[in-house]
Each structure stands twice: as structure tokens, then as C-alpha cells.
Amino acid sequence: MTRLDSVIRRLTAQRDLLNWAAQEISPTGFVLELGLGNGRTYDHLRTKMPGREIYAFERSPAAHPDCYPPEGYLIVGDIFETLPAFIKRLGHGAAALVHTDIGTGDEEANRQLALRLSPLLDSLLQPGGLLIADRAFEMPSCTDISSRTNVPEGRYFVYRRNA
């Protein structure tokens, strides 16, 4: 498979899962986008979930000018500093959906990142809430439902917070 084919498969899986999640999540609770990047996923989320509170986290914002969250919804800085403060402010169990796509080309660094983020995200999801991620996470309060999606194994990961 070429790198172009691989990115098309990843982006298709991402879009399909976010479309599914928009219909699947609770009507209450906020949405988090961890890694604003160029803003494509954020733009998709706000289009599919109009009126929903969507917070985006980014270390160094450089999104397309039309793809920035409104004032107060872009959290800038290191995720391990900004996310704990955000959780303290808005509370545990408040997120209906968390989407994360913040890895690098270094698989060991990605694994360590997911291990460090897992307890934060696990506490943030409301019962029934979803984590959709580009990598595997350790989510003890969640069930890995990745195999229940139509996405090829290992392409994208989906966790649902247990009730």
C-alpha cells in the first residue's frame, strides 16, 4: 500500500467514525478535539454537530483561518498542562466525545503519549461517552468497541465509557 493509499484509508476511517459518533453520543456533554492541526476535523465536527460545545486543544495553532474555534474554545499549550486544568475547571465525566489525532511518526513516542493521556481521558468521558483515536489507549473504565465498527482493525480505535 502506498503512503497516499494509507492516508486516504486513515482519513476515510476518521470521517466515517466521526459521522457515526455524531449520531451515537448523548445530546449532553461537550466534545473535545485533541490536536487542532489544520482544522479539518474540527470543521467537520462543528458542521455535523451544530450548536455543540466543541473545545480544541493545540500546542502550536496553525489552522486554516476559517477553522479556528470561537473565543474560549481553543486551548493552547502542552496537553499535559492544559488538559488537567480543563478537567479541573469543567469536571470529570463531562465529555460526550473525545477525538484525538496527535501522534508523530515515532511509534514508541506515540505509545508513551497514549499511556500518559489514558487516565486523563478515561476520567473525562461521561458514561456512554466515546473516545475515537488514531492509536490504542489504555482505558480501564471503557470497552474497546473498535471491532464493532466497519473500520479495518488497527486503522482507528473506538472506546465507550462503561455506565
Buried (B, 14 or more C-beta within 10 A) or exposed (E): EEEEEEEEBBEEBBBBBBEBBBEBBEEEBBBBBBBBBEBBBBBBBBEBBEEBBBBBBBEEBEBEEEBBBEEEBBBEEEBEEBBEEBBEEBEEBBBBBBBBBBBEEEEEEBBEBBEEBBBBBBBBBBEBBBBBBBBBBBBEBBEBEBEEBEBEEEBBBBBBBEE
